[in-house]
Amino acid sequence: MLRRNLVISALAAPAAVVAQGTRRVMMWSDGSRLGRPYAKDPSVVAFRGRYLLYFSLPGTGAGGRGWGIGIAESRNLADWQRIGEVMPVQACERNGICAPGARVIGGRVHLFYQTYGNGRNDAICHAESVDGIHFTRDATNPVFHPTGDWNAGRAIDADVVKFKGRWFLYAATRDPAMKVQMVVGAAAEDGRGFQREAWKMLGDAPLLRPELDWERNCIEAPATLVRAGNLYMFYAGGYNNEPQQIGCARSEDGVRWTRLFQKPLLANGGTGEWNSSESGHPGVLETSDGRTYLFYQGNNDRGRTWWLSAVEIGWRDGIPYVVEER
């Protein structure tokens, strides 16, 4: 399905082929805003015979500031073309929106995303679309931010998944000092919708907080997948370019999580590789033929540019692994 020997070029930016040993790494980015490849925070869904990629799009405001959400389309998970964008509309979005988490629910694309530029007041919003391009905002936005004295009240990097008859919303928050990033969760009963009053926090503590050396002071960007009765969460450890790398945890109830690895599942690249600064912010897709793909962001220049790429994930005895490229 995913042809790893092809290169996804950047819109309005030069195509790139990067040698990684004897392999060629495929990448895609968007150069339409800043004049250089820059796309972050991928989330991909299959919808109406095509794949839609939602990503953070910079430079949408005056003077090249601000953030919106870009939309790209593919028929084969290899060749992408940007087809639209979601710009700030509501008052709570006025400083920007980004970090989309997309799900197809009831024949519509539901987008969960964060407000931007408000510090500890950033929160999660919701919108839905019948065509995957034009979105109607939830009138109760923002629909979620955490409460309790263990966090700063901030919520970013949303992901929503249905598991064991309930909807679970996962996001990243910070401690009151705004130093440590960790995962917070909420749940909504099926059929109640996704408006603000539907979500109830999952306890009064983080679901995952950084503990391993490579996670440093940050766990963020939860991306979830239901498989064989368990819920899997791919997550980013470390802040951007520390480097950020990707791990995975598993849960039987959506609340208690066990890490599957002590080291990153997907690490940053070595010196000279396209992702030497990081491999971060995962987005996971399961295709109709049962294959799993992990999308992620990376760069080798400490964040001057950002590219999106993907690896196929295999499964062995309930444990994910990165399928080696051929």
C-alpha positions in Angstrom: 0.0 0.0 0.0 2.6 2.6 1.1 5.3 2.7 -1.5 8.4 3.6 0.5 10.6 3.9 -2.6 8.7 6.9 -3.8 9.2 10.5 -2.7 6.4 12.8 -1.7 7.4 16.3 -2.8 6.6 19.5 -1.0 4.0 21.9 -2.5 5.8 25.0 -3.6 9.1 23.6 -2.3 11.7 21.3 -4.0 11.2 17.6 -3.9 13.8 15.7 -1.8 15.3 12.3 -1.9 17.3 11.5 1.2 19.7 8.6 1.3 19.5 6.7 4.5 22.1 3.9 4.1 20.9 2.1 1.0 17.3 3.2 1.5 15.4 6.2 0.2 13.1 7.9 2.6 9.9 9.4 1.4 8.7 12.7 2.7 6.0 15.3 2.2 5.8 18.9 3.3 4.1 22.2 2.5 6.1 25.1 1.3 3.2 27.4 0.4 3.3 29.7 3.5 6.9 30.2 4.6 8.7 29.5 1.4 10.3 26.4 2.8 9.0 22.9 3.7 7.0 23.2 6.9 4.2 20.9 8.0 3.7 19.4 11.4 1.4 17.1 13.5 0.0 14.6 11.0 -3.4 12.9 11.3 -4.6 10.7 8.4 -8.1 9.1 7.8 -9.6 7.1 5.0 -12.7 8.9 3.7 -14.8 8.4 0.6 -12.3 6.5 -1.4 -9.3 8.6 -0.6 -6.9 9.4 2.3 -7.0 12.8 3.9 -4.0 14.2 5.8 -4.6 17.0 8.4 -1.6 18.9 9.6 -0.5 22.1 11.3 0.0 24.8 8.8 2.1 27.9 9.9 2.1 31.4 8.7 -1.6 31.9 8.4 -1.8 35.3 10.1 -0.5 38.8 9.6 3.3 38.9 9.1 3.6 35.2 8.7 2.5 34.5 12.3 -0.3 32.3 13.5 -1.4 28.7 12.7 -4.1 26.9 10.9 -4.8 23.4 9.7 -3.9 22.2 6.2 -5.6 19.3 4.3 -3.9 17.1 1.8 -5.3 14.2 -0.3 -3.9 10.9 -1.6 -5.2 7.8 -3.3 -2.3 5.6 -2.4 -0.6 7.0 0.8 2.3 8.0 -1.4 1.4 10.9 -3.6 -0.1 13.9 -1.8 -1.6 17.2 -2.9 -2.8 20.0 -0.6 -6.5 20.6 -1.2 -7.7 22.9 1.6 -7.2 24.4 4.9 -9.2 25.1 8.1 -8.6 28.6 9.4 -9.5 30.2 12.8 -13.2 31.2 13.0 -14.4 31.3 16.5 -13.4 33.8 19.2 -11.5 31.1 21.1 -9.5 30.4 17.9 -8.4 33.9 17.2 -4.7 33.3 18.0 -4.6 30.2 15.9 -5.5 26.5 15.7 -3.3 23.4 15.1 -2.4 19.8 16.1 -5.4 18.1 14.5 -6.7 14.7 15.4 -9.2 13.4 12.8 -11.7 10.5 13.1 -14.4 9.3 10.7 -17.5 8.9 12.8 -21.0 8.3 11.4 -19.9 9.1 7.8 -18.4 12.4 8.8 -14.9 13.6 9.6 -14.7 14.8 13.1 -11.7 17.0 13.9 -10.4 17.6 17.4 -7.7 20.3 17.6 -6.2 22.8 19.9 -6.3 26.5 20.2 -2.8 28.1 19.9 -1.0 31.0 21.5 -2.9 31.2 24.8 -0.4 29.5 27.1 -2.1 27.7 30.0 -5.5 28.7 28.5 -5.1 26.6 25.3 -7.9 24.0 25.1 -9.4 21.4 22.8 -12.0 22.2 20.1 -14.2 20.1 17.9 -15.6 20.5 14.4 -17.2 18.1 11.9 -17.5 17.9 8.1 -19.6 16.0 5.5 -16.8 16.3 2.8 -13.7 16.4 4.9 -12.8 19.9 3.8 -15.4 22.3 5.0 -16.0 22.1 8.8 -18.8 23.2 11.1 -17.6 24.3 14.6 -19.1 22.9 17.8 -21.0 25.8 19.4 -19.6 24.8 22.8 -16.0 25.2 21.8 -13.6 24.7 23.5 -15.0 21.3 24.5 -12.2 20.3 26.9 -9.5 21.5 29.2 -8.4 19.7 32.4 -9.2 20.7 35.9 -7.5 19.9 39.2 -4.5 21.4 41.0 -2.0 18.8 39.5 -2.2 20.5 36.1 -2.0 24.0 34.5 -5.5 23.8 32.9 -3.9 23.6 29.4 -4.9 21.0 26.8 -3.2 20.4 23.4 -2.7 17.5 20.9 -6.1 15.9 21.0 -7.0 12.3 19.9 -10.4 10.7 20.3 -11.2 7.0 20.0 -14.2 4.7 20.7 -13.3 1.9 23.1 -15.5 -0.5 25.0 -18.7 1.4 24.3 -17.3 4.9 25.3 -15.5 7.7 23.6 -12.1 8.5 25.1 -10.4 11.9 24.5 -6.7 12.0 25.2 -4.6 15.2 25.2 -1.4 16.7 26.6 -1.3 19.0 29.5 1.4 20.5 31.8 2.1 20.7 35.5 1.2 23.9 37.3 4.7 25.2 36.7 4.3 24.6 32.9 7.5 22.5 32.9 6.4 18.9 32.5 4.1 17.7 29.7 1.9 14.7 30.3 -1.2 12.9 29.1 -4.7 13.7 30.4 -7.9 11.9 29.5 -11.6 12.3 29.5 -14.5 10.1 28.5 -18.0 10.6 27.0 -20.9 8.1 26.9 -21.7 6.9 23.4 -24.6 8.9 21.9 -24.1 12.0 24.0 -22.1 13.8 21.3 -18.8 15.6 21.7 -19.9 18.9 23.2 -18.3 20.3 26.3 -20.7 18.9 28.8 -20.3 15.3 27.5 -16.7 15.0 28.6 -15.8 13.8 32.1 -12.1 13.6 33.2 -10.6 10.2 33.8 -9.5 10.7 37.4 -7.5 13.4 39.0 -4.0 12.5 37.9 -2.0 12.2 34.6 -2.5 8.9 32.7 1.1 9.0 31.5 3.9 11.3 32.6 7.6 11.2 31.6 9.5 8.6 33.5 12.2 7.2 31.1 15.4 9.1 30.3 14.5 9.6 26.6 11.1 11.0 27.5 12.9 13.9 29.3 10.1 16.3 30.6 7.5 15.6 28.0 5.0 13.1 26.9 2.6 14.5 24.3 0.7 13.8 21.0 -1.2 10.7 22.0 -2.4 8.7 18.9 -4.6 5.7 19.7 -5.6 2.4 18.0 -7.9 -0.4 19.1 -6.5 -3.8 18.4 -7.5 -7.3 19.7 -9.5 -5.9 22.6 -6.7 -3.5 23.8 -6.1 0.1 23.3 -2.7 1.2 22.1 -1.3 4.7 22.5 1.6 5.9 20.4 3.1 9.0 22.0 5.9 11.5 21.6 8.6 11.7 24.3 10.7 14.8 24.7 10.0 18.3 23.5 10.6 19.2 19.9 14.2 18.5 18.7 15.5 17.4 22.1 15.1 15.0 20.1 11.5 14.0 20.3 11.0 10.3 19.6 8.0 7.9 19.7 7.0 5.3 22.2 4.0 3.1 22.7 1.8 2.0 25.7 -1.1 -0.4 26.0 -4.3 -0.4 28.1 -7.1 -2.8 28.8 -9.5 -0.1 30.1 -8.4 3.2 28.6 -7.2 4.5 32.0 -4.3 2.4 33.2 -1.4 2.3 30.8 1.7 0.1 30.5 4.7 1.0 28.4 5.7 -1.6 25.9 9.3 -0.4 25.5 12.0 1.1 27.6 13.5 2.6 24.4 11.8 4.5 21.6 9.8 2.4 19.1 10.7 5.0 16.5 13.9 7.0 17.2 15.3 10.0 15.6 17.8 9.5 12.8 21.6 9.6 13.0 23.9 12.4 11.9 23.2 13.4 8.3 19.8 11.8 8.1 16.7 13.8 7.3 15.2 13.2 10.8 18.4 13.6 12.9 16.7 16.4 14.9 13.6 14.3 15.7 11.0 11.7 14.8 8.0 13.0 16.6 4.3 13.7 17.0 2.7 10.4 15.8 -0.5 9.8 13.9 -1.7 6.3 13.4 -3.9 4.8 10.6 -5.3 1.4 10.2 -6.3 0.7 6.5 -9.2 -1.4 5.3 -6.9 -4.3 4.6 -5.7 -4.3 8.3 -2.3 -2.7 7.8 -1.1 -0.1 10.3 0.9 3.0 9.4 2.5 5.4 11.8 2.8 9.0 10.4 5.3 11.4 12.1 7.2 14.6 11.7 10.9 15.1 11.4 13.7 17.4 10.4 17.5 17.8 10.5 17.9 21.5 11.1 16.5 22.0 14.6 13.0 23.0 13.3 13.7 25.4 10.5 11.9 23.0 8.2 9.5 20.2 9.0 8.6 17.1 6.9 6.0 14.4 7.3 6.8 10.8 6.7 5.4 7.3 7.6 6.5 3.8 8.5 4.5 0.6 8.4 3.8 -1.0 11.8 3.7 -4.8 12.1 2.4 -6.8 15.0 3.8 -9.8 16.8 2.0 -11.2 19.9 0.3 -7.9 20.5 3.5 -5.9 20.3 4.1 -3.4 17.5 7.3 -3.1 15.6 8.5 -1.0 12.7 8.5 -2.9 9.4 11.9 -2.6 7.7 11.9 -0.8 4.4 12.8 -2.7 1.3 
